[in-house]
Amino acid sequence: MRVGIVGAGISGLALHHHLRQRGIDSVVFEADAEPGGVISSRTVDGRVVEDGPQRTRLSPPVASLVEALDIDDRIVEATDAPLYVYRDGTLREVPFSLREGVATDLLSPRGKLRLLLEPLTGPPRGEESVEESLSRMLGDEASKYLVGPLYGGIYGTHPDEMPMRHSLGRALEKRGVGRSLLVAAVRARRRGSTPPVASFDGGLGTLPRALFERHHERVHLGTPVETVRETDDGFAVETPDGTTAVDHVVCTTPADVTAGLLDALAPESAAALRRLSYNPMAAVHLESAADLDAAGFQVQYEEPFRTLGVTCTGTLFDRGHRHTAYLGGGRNPGLVERSEPAIREVAEREFAELAGVETTVVDVHRLRRGMPAYDASWDALDDVNLPAGVHLCANYAARAGIPGRVREAKRLAKTLADA
């Protein structure tokens, strides 16, 4: 059996690795000249910057992959620093323990008491939006000022536009969270089962680079797939360099790219994939004039800012006074198309207002696909019905984030090997 994998991001490379570990022949095609996909680490003015994900958790699938690639000595675990949400003119600390919950001014006393009633409210409901579900379970305050900004801010989508069944509900189900979020969080903390946050000394790009170097002879960079055709005994993957016969095809590319590959093979599914929305963002790398003792902060979505949130990479990974701000998202999608000086001006001004510290922009990177929106457009996945032998392994079809992608790749490798 031979598997053709389209895309050399973390999903495609991890899948390729696990297939090879199981003795399955596979080949990867990547349009770009570099591996990694959305994971992109660079050095700007002597400091590592990340244009995509800023960090990962060393979940068991990620940790075992790191160990197998012999790069565990390059891991840099994050400094334990507080996380904040900007609400009503100031940064307020996010509580992660009972003691912090009592002390925080992020919620009022009434909001804290309402939060404690969460175990009595019933589990999430698939027909609700994320905001409706969180408000019913946690109360309006905890929904709007605590969990909502932390969750919706990651994807750049307002929680009231995210159907529970396409987003948070699916993540909770995969984590085995049943009736109560609060009880599950307390149990996880008592078990000490939360994997540490980490990166690598050269940035997160170290991981896909190591995967590529381990299997480079079967990873074709700078080789875009033009189309996928069904044949009498499998599929033909066509590139400018020729045609490769495979038994299975796995698409790890963004939804619109995958749609273009499947137009001839599965036109109705291709049309459905084109309906999925992404939130464009600008990743703005800044150098602050002073230290900021924080892991980062999210901006409550009713505040009048175009900044969604900030990761303080300097604090987390000893990279000086560097920070990465994410601007734009679903409610300001046009921001990424503004001129670079305009984006710089917004980022510097808003950071100073939000954090009280002056900064200078050192680099701007536009993420026109940004993050999957996980909004109502995800109903389109109900219309995706791929031919046997064609598979999706991408963040829009499952979970985003490096741990989720590595886990999904490992699961699919087992499924294919057992077929």
Order of alpha helices (4+ residues) and beta strands (2+ residues): beta-alpha-beta-beta-beta-beta-alpha-beta-beta-beta-alpha-alpha-alpha-alpha-alpha-alpha-beta-alpha-beta-beta-beta-beta-beta-alpha-alpha-beta-beta-beta-alpha-beta-alpha-beta-beta-alpha
